[in-house]
Amino acid sequence: MKEIITKLCRGGPLTREEFILLIQNRNMTLLSSSAHISKNSGRPGDEAQSGGEGQTVFSYIKEKAFQKRIEVFSNTVFLRGLIECTSFCKNNCLYCGIRGGNAKAQRYRLSKDDVLSCCAAGYDLGYRTFVLQGGEDPHYTDSFVADVITSIKEKYSDCAVTLSLGEKTKQTYELWKSCGADRYLLRHETASKEHYEKLHPHSMSFMNRMNCLHTLKDLGYQTGAGFMVGSPYQTDETLAEDLFFLQSFRPQMTGIGPFIPHRDTPFAHFSAGNRELTLYLLSVIRLLLPYVLLPATTALGTIDSNGREKGLQHGANVIMPNLSPSEVRSKYNLYDNKVSTGKEGAESTRLLCSCIKDAGFEAVITRGDYTEEKNIKEETLCIM
């Protein structure tokens, strides 16, 4: 296992089979006899071979990921203001609480003025990235979204705009990019076509999802992929395929979180994803993609009240508090018991910053763009 960990600490590449071994052997205890490379060999990454004896693979990978996170980002955490724009969606993903076929879902749409009010409140709190997220709502036309992006950029020229509005055409992505959109989040959900088809209706296409991701990257968006941990029918092999895809695609952002069932979906009776495996995979991704923008997600904070802080200790460096109007937050119910208040709400930014500080990190005022250089400059101000 230490040979595989050494490759991971060097940034790969790993084979599918090696990713499977990393997943399956995460609770294995590392023994000194596993090391075959001299501590003094001098090759980059060989430090992964030194030490670790008596530790589990899980704890050793966490330690190495934390070291890499500090090396690249210091102890800083980027905050993004999340604005959940619409709970309408034309799709019927089998795991999602706002799927079009869920007659019990509470629906809403934010107007342009609503979105701009959220941005104004967020800007005053110190946020310099706004994330516009929603279902694939046909009433959110290309021109409407373009107008919203333009208005945000006119009012807050020092801020980044991230979109997470689903699968669109290349022309739509081009339009929104020309209006000033900087980033786009589109989770691939699974890199296995067979698994994808078990999570989505026949009307949705695995190849279209993958083509959208490549189009976004080709257009110059900082592009985010990601997947659920513990989703129905997921196996060690499909998880390895996800890691193998991330290794080759090399997104600028990666969002992973535990699957949490929603009571009004076909997957209501499936068990939630495993917290420890989610944390472990955060560490693996940090080592695989050292510069990636890696959120400690709301889902992780839902299954564990300290999940976000634990995510930071496993390599995450982004948190996205909720800027949406308080009266609609419970309606954007992707999964049961989704948290959106307390330290998950942007109005409690000071509480969140205090929790981040208690965990040994510091939230900062910055756009927090992807770069393969040291991310934090001396003039960056603490959000507190």
PLY file of the C-alpha trace (Angstrom):
ply
format ascii 1.0
element vertex 384
property float x
property float y
property float z
element edge 383
property int vertex1
property int vertex2
end_header
0.00 0.00 0.00
2.83 2.43 0.70
3.93 2.27 -2.93
0.40 3.31 -3.97
0.33 6.08 -1.35
3.70 7.34 -2.62
2.28 7.57 -6.13
-0.76 9.40 -4.78
1.40 11.89 -2.86
3.24 12.62 -6.13
-0.11 13.39 -7.75
-0.45 10.05 -9.55
-1.20 8.71 -11.99
-2.85 5.72 -10.39
-4.55 2.86 -12.18
-8.16 1.91 -11.58
-6.95 -1.13 -9.69
-4.78 1.01 -7.41
-7.72 3.31 -6.64
-9.78 0.24 -5.73
-7.04 -0.90 -3.34
-6.93 2.58 -1.75
-10.67 2.40 -1.13
-10.80 -1.19 0.08
-7.74 -1.01 2.35
-8.35 2.34 4.03
-8.54 0.72 7.49
-5.40 -1.37 7.00
-2.55 -0.78 9.44
0.69 0.25 7.74
3.70 -1.85 8.71
7.38 -0.94 8.39
7.94 -3.98 6.18
5.71 -2.31 3.58
8.35 0.28 2.81
10.73 -0.60 0.02
12.06 2.84 -0.89
14.84 4.45 1.09
13.93 7.55 3.05
17.05 9.12 1.56
16.31 8.33 -2.08
15.67 12.01 -2.70
12.87 11.56 -5.21
9.85 13.90 -4.89
7.07 12.23 -2.94
9.31 9.63 -1.33
8.54 11.23 2.00
5.25 9.32 1.79
7.29 6.20 2.44
8.79 7.48 5.68
6.84 7.14 8.90
3.27 5.91 9.04
4.10 2.60 10.71
1.30 1.65 13.07
-1.13 4.11 11.47
-4.08 3.08 9.38
-4.10 4.05 5.73
-7.04 6.35 6.59
-5.11 8.35 9.19
-1.92 8.42 7.14
-3.70 9.71 4.03
-5.47 12.32 6.19
-2.11 13.46 7.58
-0.53 13.74 4.13
-3.57 15.55 2.71
-3.52 18.04 5.58
0.18 18.69 4.95
-0.52 19.28 1.25
-3.44 21.56 2.03
-1.26 23.70 4.35
1.56 23.72 1.80
-0.69 25.05 -0.97
-3.34 27.11 0.87
-1.85 27.70 4.31
-4.69 27.59 6.86
-7.09 29.69 4.79
-10.68 28.87 3.91
-12.55 30.43 0.98
-16.18 31.32 1.67
-18.75 31.33 -1.15
-22.23 32.81 -0.80
-24.73 30.20 -2.01
-27.95 31.50 -3.58
-30.48 28.75 -4.31
-32.40 30.42 -7.12
-35.15 27.97 -8.04
-36.56 24.68 -6.79
-38.28 23.94 -10.10
-36.61 21.25 -12.18
-37.57 19.48 -15.39
-35.44 16.44 -14.59
-36.35 13.37 -12.57
-33.09 12.25 -10.99
-34.09 9.39 -8.74
-32.19 10.69 -5.69
-33.26 14.35 -5.70
-35.98 15.91 -3.58
-36.77 18.64 -6.13
-37.11 16.20 -9.03
-39.86 17.21 -11.43
-41.98 14.19 -10.54
-42.14 14.99 -6.82
-45.64 16.46 -6.40
-44.92 17.17 -2.72
-41.94 19.44 -3.40
-42.40 23.09 -2.49
-41.58 25.24 -5.50
-40.28 28.80 -5.75
-38.29 31.03 -8.06
-36.18 34.02 -7.06
-36.55 37.13 -9.19
-33.59 39.12 -10.44
-34.15 41.63 -7.63
-34.23 38.79 -5.09
-30.86 37.50 -6.33
-29.33 40.98 -6.28
-30.61 41.52 -2.73
-28.88 38.31 -1.67
-25.67 39.52 -3.30
-25.91 42.89 -1.55
-26.29 41.21 1.83
-23.45 38.82 1.04
-21.13 41.56 -0.13
-21.63 43.45 3.13
-20.74 40.25 5.01
-17.48 39.94 3.07
-18.37 37.40 0.37
-16.57 37.82 -2.93
-17.99 34.80 -4.76
-21.68 34.24 -5.37
-22.88 30.77 -6.35
-26.17 30.71 -8.27
-27.59 27.20 -7.94
-30.92 25.76 -8.99
-32.82 23.03 -10.74
-33.07 22.97 -14.52
-35.98 25.40 -14.59
-37.29 26.23 -18.11
-38.54 29.60 -16.82
-34.95 30.58 -16.08
-34.26 31.39 -19.71
-30.79 31.94 -21.13
-31.44 35.67 -21.46
-32.80 35.98 -17.91
-29.71 34.33 -16.41
-27.47 36.42 -18.69
-29.15 39.58 -17.38
-28.67 38.49 -13.77
-24.97 37.74 -14.34
-24.44 41.09 -16.07
-26.13 42.96 -13.24
-24.08 41.21 -10.57
-20.86 41.97 -12.42
-21.83 45.63 -12.88
-22.55 46.08 -9.18
-19.77 43.85 -7.80
-16.93 43.90 -10.28
-14.50 42.47 -7.73
-16.62 39.35 -7.24
-16.72 36.00 -8.99
-19.94 34.45 -10.23
-20.28 30.67 -10.09
-23.20 28.97 -11.81
-24.71 25.58 -11.03
-27.76 25.40 -13.26
-27.37 22.03 -14.93
-26.87 20.80 -18.47
-27.10 23.44 -21.20
-25.98 23.84 -24.80
-22.57 25.14 -25.76
-24.23 28.33 -27.01
-25.83 28.93 -23.60
-22.57 28.35 -21.78
-20.84 30.74 -24.22
-23.47 33.42 -23.61
-23.17 33.23 -19.85
-19.38 33.25 -20.04
-19.49 36.38 -22.20
-21.65 38.07 -19.55
-18.99 37.45 -16.92
-19.64 34.03 -15.38
-16.36 32.71 -13.97
-17.06 29.19 -12.78
-19.52 26.39 -13.35
-20.36 23.49 -11.05
-21.79 20.37 -12.71
-21.38 17.20 -10.71
-20.85 14.21 -12.93
-22.47 12.13 -10.10
-20.75 8.96 -11.31
-18.16 8.23 -13.99
-19.71 4.84 -14.69
-22.30 4.85 -17.48
-24.00 1.79 -16.04
-24.21 3.37 -12.59
-25.38 6.71 -14.03
-28.31 4.98 -15.70
-29.37 3.49 -12.36
-29.51 6.98 -10.80
-31.25 8.84 -13.64
-34.25 8.37 -15.96
-33.81 7.27 -19.57
-34.37 10.86 -20.72
-30.99 11.84 -19.27
-27.71 10.94 -20.95
-24.39 10.03 -19.35
-22.55 11.16 -22.48
-24.30 14.51 -22.50
-23.27 15.11 -18.89
-19.67 14.34 -19.70
-19.76 16.40 -22.90
-21.10 19.38 -20.94
-18.17 19.16 -18.52
-15.63 19.10 -21.33
-17.40 21.98 -23.09
-17.31 24.10 -19.95
-13.61 23.50 -19.51
-12.91 24.22 -23.19
-14.76 27.55 -22.88
-12.49 28.65 -20.05
-14.79 28.23 -17.07
-13.21 27.15 -13.83
-15.07 23.86 -13.94
-16.35 21.74 -11.08
-17.21 18.05 -11.16
-18.12 15.75 -8.28
-20.12 12.83 -6.98
-22.15 11.46 -4.09
-20.51 9.03 -1.70
-22.65 6.01 -0.91
-25.27 6.55 -3.60
-27.51 3.57 -4.40
-25.76 0.81 -6.39
-22.35 2.44 -5.88
-19.45 -0.01 -5.55
-15.74 0.26 -4.83
-15.24 -0.12 -8.57
-17.55 2.79 -9.46
-15.89 4.97 -6.82
-12.51 4.10 -8.30
-13.88 5.11 -11.70
-14.85 8.49 -10.22
-11.31 9.04 -8.93
-9.84 7.87 -12.21
-12.04 10.38 -14.06
-11.03 13.24 -11.75
-7.38 12.33 -12.30
-7.72 12.62 -16.07
-10.24 15.49 -16.28
-8.49 17.56 -13.59
-11.33 19.91 -12.66
-10.58 23.18 -10.92
-13.31 22.39 -8.38
-14.54 19.09 -6.98
-17.64 18.69 -4.86
-18.29 15.45 -3.02
-20.65 14.70 -0.18
-22.49 11.77 1.34
-25.68 10.56 -0.30
-28.64 11.42 1.94
-32.03 9.97 0.98
-35.15 12.09 0.51
-38.42 10.65 1.75
-40.34 11.49 -1.46
-37.98 9.89 -3.97
-37.60 6.34 -5.31
-34.44 6.05 -3.19
-36.18 6.94 0.08
-35.34 3.61 1.73
-31.65 3.48 0.85
-29.12 4.13 3.60
-27.17 7.37 3.74
-23.55 7.50 2.65
-20.71 6.95 5.09
-19.16 9.98 6.77
-15.74 8.38 7.25
-15.51 7.29 3.63
-16.48 10.80 2.51
-13.73 12.32 4.65
-11.22 9.78 3.38
-12.06 10.57 -0.24
-11.63 14.29 0.44
-8.08 13.48 1.54
-7.43 11.31 -1.50
-8.68 14.06 -3.83
-6.51 16.70 -2.12
-3.42 14.59 -2.79
-4.53 13.70 -6.31
-5.37 17.33 -7.21
-3.27 19.52 -4.88
-4.59 22.87 -6.14
-8.26 21.92 -6.47
-10.95 24.04 -4.82
-12.54 21.44 -2.56
-15.66 22.24 -0.53
-16.64 20.82 2.81
-20.24 20.40 1.73
-23.61 21.08 3.34
-24.40 17.36 3.12
-21.33 16.60 5.24
-22.54 19.20 7.74
-25.98 17.57 7.71
-24.86 14.07 8.71
-22.39 15.47 11.28
-22.82 18.82 13.04
-19.04 19.27 12.89
-18.74 17.72 9.44
-17.54 20.84 7.70
-14.75 21.41 10.20
-13.73 17.77 9.85
-13.76 18.21 6.09
-11.25 21.06 6.41
-8.96 18.81 8.42
-9.14 16.22 5.65
-8.09 18.64 2.90
-11.12 20.77 2.02
-10.59 24.51 1.63
-14.01 25.93 0.64
-17.28 26.42 2.56
-20.49 27.73 1.00
-22.88 29.27 3.56
-26.44 29.88 2.44
-27.31 33.42 1.28
-30.79 32.49 0.04
-33.80 34.28 1.61
-34.59 32.47 4.84
-38.21 31.89 3.84
-37.27 29.68 0.86
-34.35 27.68 2.23
-36.46 24.78 3.48
-38.04 24.53 0.01
-34.71 23.76 -1.68
-34.86 20.34 -0.13
-32.55 18.07 -2.12
-32.40 15.54 0.72
-33.96 15.09 4.15
-32.91 17.27 7.10
-30.76 19.58 4.95
-29.29 22.26 7.20
-29.46 25.90 6.12
-29.50 27.90 9.36
-27.12 28.38 12.28
-23.53 28.28 11.06
-24.81 27.00 7.67
-26.57 30.34 7.07
-24.61 33.33 5.78
-26.31 35.57 8.35
-24.27 33.65 10.94
-20.96 34.29 9.20
-19.28 35.40 12.42
-20.32 32.18 14.13
-19.04 30.18 11.17
-15.74 32.07 11.16
-15.37 31.41 14.86
-15.94 27.67 14.29
-13.42 27.72 11.44
-10.90 29.46 13.69
-11.51 26.95 16.51
-10.71 24.19 14.02
-7.34 25.84 13.28
-8.21 27.68 10.07
-8.97 31.22 8.94
-11.75 32.44 6.66
-10.60 35.17 4.28
-12.01 37.89 2.06
-11.03 36.94 -1.46
-12.53 35.55 -4.66
-10.44 32.44 -4.16
-9.87 31.62 -7.81
-8.15 28.44 -8.95
-4.43 28.84 -9.46
-1.45 26.53 -9.38
0.52 29.10 -7.44
0.37 30.00 -3.75
-3.24 31.07 -3.33
-3.15 33.65 -0.57
-1.35 36.97 -0.89
-0.20 39.04 2.05
-2.78 41.78 1.47
-5.73 39.42 1.80
-7.92 40.47 4.72
-9.43 38.19 7.30
-13.20 38.11 7.01
-13.48 38.55 10.76
0 1
1 2
2 3
3 4
4 5
5 6
6 7
7 8
8 9
9 10
10 11
11 12
12 13
13 14
14 15
15 16
16 17
17 18
18 19
19 20
20 21
21 22
22 23
23 24
24 25
25 26
26 27
27 28
28 29
29 30
30 31
31 32
32 33
33 34
34 35
35 36
36 37
37 38
38 39
39 40
40 41
41 42
42 43
43 44
44 45
45 46
46 47
47 48
48 49
49 50
50 51
51 52
52 53
53 54
54 55
55 56
56 57
57 58
58 59
59 60
60 61
61 62
62 63
63 64
64 65
65 66
66 67
67 68
68 69
69 70
70 71
71 72
72 73
73 74
74 75
75 76
76 77
77 78
78 79
79 80
80 81
81 82
82 83
83 84
84 85
85 86
86 87
87 88
88 89
89 90
90 91
91 92
92 93
93 94
94 95
95 96
96 97
97 98
98 99
99 100
100 101
101 102
102 103
103 104
104 105
105 106
106 107
107 108
108 109
109 110
110 111
111 112
112 113
113 114
114 115
115 116
116 117
117 118
118 119
119 120
120 121
121 122
122 123
123 124
124 125
125 126
126 127
127 128
128 129
129 130
130 131
131 132
132 133
133 134
134 135
135 136
136 137
137 138
138 139
139 140
140 141
141 142
142 143
143 144
144 145
145 146
146 147
147 148
148 149
149 150
150 151
151 152
152 153
153 154
154 155
155 156
156 157
157 158
158 159
159 160
160 161
161 162
162 163
163 164
164 165
165 166
166 167
167 168
168 169
169 170
170 171
171 172
172 173
173 174
174 175
175 176
176 177
177 178
178 179
179 180
180 181
181 182
182 183
183 184
184 185
185 186
186 187
187 188
188 189
189 190
190 191
191 192
192 193
193 194
194 195
195 196
196 197
197 198
198 199
199 200
200 201
201 202
202 203
203 204
204 205
205 206
206 207
207 208
208 209
209 210
210 211
211 212
212 213
213 214
214 215
215 216
216 217
217 218
218 219
219 220
220 221
221 222
222 223
223 224
224 225
225 226
226 227
227 228
228 229
229 230
230 231
231 232
232 233
233 234
234 235
235 236
236 237
237 238
238 239
239 240
240 241
241 242
242 243
243 244
244 245
245 246
246 247
247 248
248 249
249 250
250 251
251 252
252 253
253 254
254 255
255 256
256 257
257 258
258 259
259 260
260 261
261 262
262 263
263 264
264 265
265 266
266 267
267 268
268 269
269 270
270 271
271 272
272 273
273 274
274 275
275 276
276 277
277 278
278 279
279 280
280 281
281 282
282 283
283 284
284 285
285 286
286 287
287 288
288 289
289 290
290 291
291 292
292 293
293 294
294 295
295 296
296 297
297 298
298 299
299 300
300 301
301 302
302 303
303 304
304 305
305 306
306 307
307 308
308 309
309 310
310 311
311 312
312 313
313 314
314 315
315 316
316 317
317 318
318 319
319 320
320 321
321 322
322 323
323 324
324 325
325 326
326 327
327 328
328 329
329 330
330 331
331 332
332 333
333 334
334 335
335 336
336 337
337 338
338 339
339 340
340 341
341 342
342 343
343 344
344 345
345 346
346 347
347 348
348 349
349 350
350 351
351 352
352 353
353 354
354 355
355 356
356 357
357 358
358 359
359 360
360 361
361 362
362 363
363 364
364 365
365 366
366 367
367 368
368 369
369 370
370 371
371 372
372 373
373 374
374 375
375 376
376 377
377 378
378 379
379 380
380 381
381 382
382 383
